[in-house]
């Protein structure tokens, strides 16, 4: 099994920045892709960014150029640097890891005020 613990959410004004972290433990050697989803109230869950163990990162069109996903394999941690935040980025952000199967973090709230 894989356990994921997220941190770094909070309240920020529009135009500000936040960095989310997701620390993995357990069967980390089996992790392939990691990434972030988000879900805003009343909306479907949206895939935000992914980073494979090898290969290219990918981003939702809505965050390209503003968000950066990175991975520190030595710390078993994936990060999501979020810049130029907008009110529409407000959501609960969930980290995931594909082992397989897919494991999920508990979610961290990001609120962007206008």
Backbone as numpy.savetxt, mean C-alpha at the origin, in Angstrom:
# Nx Ny Nz CAx CAy CAz Cx Cy Cz
2.20 -19.43 6.71 1.37 -18.24 6.71 2.24 -16.99 6.71
1.63 -15.91 6.29 2.30 -14.60 6.26 1.46 -13.62 7.07
2.12 -12.87 7.93 1.44 -11.82 8.68 1.92 -10.46 8.17
0.97 -9.55 8.04 1.28 -8.20 7.53 0.79 -7.17 8.53
1.65 -6.23 8.87 1.29 -5.17 9.80 1.57 -3.83 9.14
0.53 -3.04 9.00 0.64 -1.74 8.34 0.79 -0.63 9.34
1.39 0.46 8.90 1.49 1.67 9.72 1.67 2.86 8.80
1.47 4.05 9.37 1.76 5.26 8.62 0.56 6.05 8.14
-0.64 5.55 8.35 -1.81 6.31 7.94 -2.02 7.52 8.84
-2.99 8.34 8.47 -3.29 9.50 9.28 -4.07 10.54 8.51
-4.10 11.73 9.08 -4.82 12.87 8.50 -3.79 13.86 7.95
-4.02 14.28 6.72 -3.10 15.22 6.08 -3.91 16.17 5.20
-3.39 17.36 5.01 -4.06 18.32 4.14 -3.75 18.00 2.68
-4.64 18.42 1.82 -4.43 18.24 0.39 -3.08 18.84 -0.01
-2.37 18.12 -0.85 -1.04 18.54 -1.26 0.07 17.98 -0.40
-0.29 17.40 0.72 0.70 16.84 1.64 1.14 15.45 1.25
1.95 14.87 2.13 2.52 13.55 1.87 2.36 12.65 3.08
2.30 11.36 2.81 2.33 10.32 3.83 3.12 9.15 3.28
3.71 8.38 4.18 4.34 7.13 3.77 3.76 5.99 4.58
3.21 5.02 3.87 2.69 3.81 4.50 3.77 2.73 4.49
3.77 1.95 5.56 4.69 0.82 5.66 3.90 -0.44 5.90
4.43 -1.55 5.42 3.80 -2.86 5.62 4.92 -3.86 5.90
4.98 -4.31 7.14 6.02 -5.25 7.54 5.48 -6.67 7.48
6.20 -7.54 6.81 5.79 -8.93 6.66 6.60 -9.82 7.59
5.94 -10.87 8.09 6.61 -11.88 8.90 6.00 -13.23 8.59
6.66 -14.28 9.05 6.18 -15.63 8.77 6.91 -16.21 7.57
6.17 -16.78 6.64 6.76 -17.45 5.47 7.14 -16.44 4.41
8.00 -15.53 4.78 8.33 -14.42 3.88 9.11 -14.88 2.67
9.78 -16.01 2.76 10.58 -16.50 1.63 9.70 -16.86 0.44
8.41 -17.10 0.72 7.50 -17.53 -0.34 6.74 -16.37 -0.97
6.97 -15.14 -0.48 6.23 -13.99 -1.01 6.71 -13.65 -2.41
5.77 -13.50 -3.30 6.05 -13.09 -4.67 5.75 -11.59 -4.80
4.53 -11.28 -5.13 4.15 -9.89 -5.30 3.59 -9.31 -4.00
3.90 -8.05 -3.75 3.27 -7.30 -2.67 2.68 -6.02 -3.24
1.79 -5.42 -2.51 1.19 -4.20 -3.02 0.18 -3.62 -2.06
-0.57 -2.67 -2.60 -1.58 -1.95 -1.81 -2.88 -1.82 -2.59
-3.97 -2.08 -1.88 -5.31 -1.76 -2.34 -5.81 -0.62 -1.46
-6.87 0.02 -1.91 -7.56 0.97 -1.05 -9.06 0.87 -1.29
-9.81 1.23 -0.26 -11.26 1.22 -0.37 -11.82 2.44 0.33
-12.52 3.26 -0.43 -13.19 4.44 0.10 -14.63 4.06 0.42
-15.27 4.78 1.33 -16.66 4.48 1.68 -17.57 4.52 0.46
-18.35 3.46 0.29 -19.29 3.40 -0.81 -18.69 3.10 -2.16
-17.39 2.81 -2.19 -16.73 2.55 -3.47 -16.12 1.16 -3.47
-15.85 0.67 -4.67 -15.21 -0.63 -4.80 -13.73 -0.52 -4.42
-13.20 -1.66 -4.01 -11.78 -1.69 -3.69 -10.97 -1.46 -4.96
-9.91 -0.68 -4.83 -9.10 -0.30 -5.99 -7.66 -0.73 -5.77
-7.09 -1.37 -6.78 -5.68 -1.73 -6.72 -4.85 -0.47 -6.95
-4.00 -0.14 -6.01 -3.23 1.10 -6.07 -1.86 0.88 -6.71
-1.12 -0.09 -6.22 0.24 -0.31 -6.71 0.69 -1.71 -6.36
1.56 -2.27 -7.19 2.13 -3.59 -6.93 3.63 -3.55 -7.19
4.32 -4.44 -6.48 5.75 -4.59 -6.69 6.08 -6.07 -6.57
6.55 -6.68 -7.65 6.89 -8.10 -7.61 8.26 -8.31 -7.00
8.57 -9.56 -6.70 9.90 -9.86 -6.18 10.96 -9.56 -7.22
10.58 -9.69 -8.48 11.46 -9.31 -9.58 10.58 -8.78 -10.70
10.97 -7.66 -11.26 10.16 -7.10 -12.31 9.74 -5.67 -12.01
8.82 -5.19 -12.80 8.46 -3.78 -12.75 7.28 -3.53 -11.82
7.28 -2.36 -11.23 6.15 -1.93 -10.43 5.01 -1.49 -11.35
3.82 -1.45 -10.79 2.68 -0.98 -11.56 1.81 -0.11 -10.65
1.08 0.81 -11.27 0.28 1.77 -10.53 -1.08 1.97 -11.19
-2.05 2.30 -10.36 -3.33 2.74 -10.90 -3.12 4.09 -11.58
-3.88 4.33 -12.62 -3.75 5.61 -13.34 -3.98 6.79 -12.41
-4.84 6.61 -11.43 -5.22 7.71 -10.54 -4.07 8.15 -9.63
-3.03 7.32 -9.49 -1.94 7.67 -8.58 -0.59 7.79 -9.28
-0.55 7.50 -10.56 0.73 7.57 -11.29 1.32 8.96 -11.20
2.62 8.98 -10.93 3.31 10.26 -10.81 3.23 10.87 -9.43
2.37 10.34 -8.56 2.24 10.87 -7.20 2.66 9.86 -6.15
2.39 8.59 -6.39 2.70 7.53 -5.42 3.88 6.71 -5.93
4.68 6.23 -4.99 5.80 5.36 -5.32 5.81 4.17 -4.37
5.82 2.98 -4.93 5.91 1.76 -4.12 7.35 1.28 -4.14
7.82 0.82 -2.99 9.18 0.30 -2.91 9.20 -0.86 -1.92
10.30 -1.60 -1.95 10.36 -2.82 -1.15 11.77 -2.95 -0.58
11.87 -3.18 0.70 13.14 -3.42 1.35 13.16 -4.88 1.78
13.79 -5.71 0.99 13.78 -7.15 1.26 14.52 -7.49 2.56
15.51 -6.69 2.92 16.25 -6.95 4.15 15.36 -6.76 5.38
14.40 -5.84 5.26 13.48 -5.56 6.37 12.12 -6.21 6.17
11.97 -6.92 5.04 10.69 -7.57 4.73 9.55 -6.57 4.80
9.78 -5.40 4.24 8.82 -4.32 4.34 8.59 -3.69 2.96
7.34 -3.36 2.69 6.99 -2.64 1.48 6.45 -1.28 1.91
6.76 -0.27 1.13 6.38 1.10 1.43 5.52 1.68 0.31
4.69 2.62 0.67 3.94 3.39 -0.32 4.12 4.87 0.04
4.96 5.54 -0.74 5.16 6.97 -0.56 4.09 7.70 -1.35
3.31 8.50 -0.66 2.18 9.18 -1.29 2.42 10.69 -1.22
2.59 11.30 -2.37 2.81 12.74 -2.45 1.65 13.41 -3.17
1.58 14.72 -3.03 0.52 15.50 -3.69 -0.85 14.89 -3.45
-1.12 14.57 -2.20 -2.36 13.89 -1.87 -3.57 14.75 -2.15
-4.65 14.08 -2.55 -5.91 14.73 -2.90 -7.01 14.19 -1.99
-8.08 14.94 -1.80 -9.19 14.42 -0.98 -9.71 13.08 -1.49
-9.67 12.87 -2.79 -10.15 11.60 -3.34 -9.24 10.42 -3.04
-8.09 10.68 -2.45 -7.22 9.59 -2.00 -7.65 9.06 -0.63
-8.61 9.72 -0.01 -9.10 9.27 1.30 -9.69 7.87 1.19
-9.18 6.97 2.00 -9.61 5.56 1.95 -8.90 4.79 3.05
-9.33 3.57 3.24 -8.56 2.61 4.04 -7.63 1.90 3.07
-6.35 1.90 3.39 -5.35 1.29 2.54 -4.95 -0.06 3.14
-4.98 -1.08 2.27 -4.67 -2.44 2.69 -3.43 -2.94 1.97
-2.51 -3.45 2.72 -1.35 -4.11 2.16 -1.70 -5.56 1.86
-1.14 -6.12 0.80 -1.34 -7.53 0.52 -0.02 -8.15 0.07
0.04 -9.46 0.24 1.20 -10.24 -0.19 0.70 -11.52 -0.81
1.24 -11.85 -1.98 0.90 -13.08 -2.66 1.97 -14.09 -2.35
1.57 -15.17 -1.64 2.54 -16.15 -1.17 2.75 -17.35 -2.06
1.74 -17.83 -2.81 0.29 -17.69 -2.60 -0.18 -18.58 -1.44
-1.39 -18.37 -0.89 -2.47 -17.51 -1.39 -2.21 -16.03 -1.09
-3.24 -15.23 -1.09 -3.10 -13.81 -0.83 -3.35 -13.56 0.65
-2.46 -12.82 1.26 -2.60 -12.41 2.65 -2.82 -10.91 2.70
-3.54 -10.49 3.76 -3.93 -9.09 3.87 -3.51 -8.50 5.22
-3.20 -7.21 5.19 -3.01 -6.49 6.42 -4.35 -6.04 6.97
-4.31 -5.38 8.12 -5.54 -4.99 8.80 -6.12 -3.69 8.25
-5.34 -2.97 7.47 -5.81 -1.72 6.91 -5.37 -0.53 7.74
-5.11 0.58 7.07 -4.76 1.81 7.75 -5.49 2.97 7.08
-6.09 3.83 7.88 -6.91 4.91 7.36 -6.03 6.07 6.90
-6.33 6.55 5.70 -5.70 7.77 5.18 -6.82 8.75 4.90
-6.74 9.92 5.50 -7.74 10.96 5.31 -7.06 12.22 4.82
-7.52 12.72 3.68 -6.94 13.93 3.09 -8.00 15.01 3.13
-7.72 16.07 3.84 -8.68 17.17 3.96 -8.41 18.22 2.89
-9.50 18.86 2.47 -9.37 19.87 1.41 -9.10 21.24 1.99
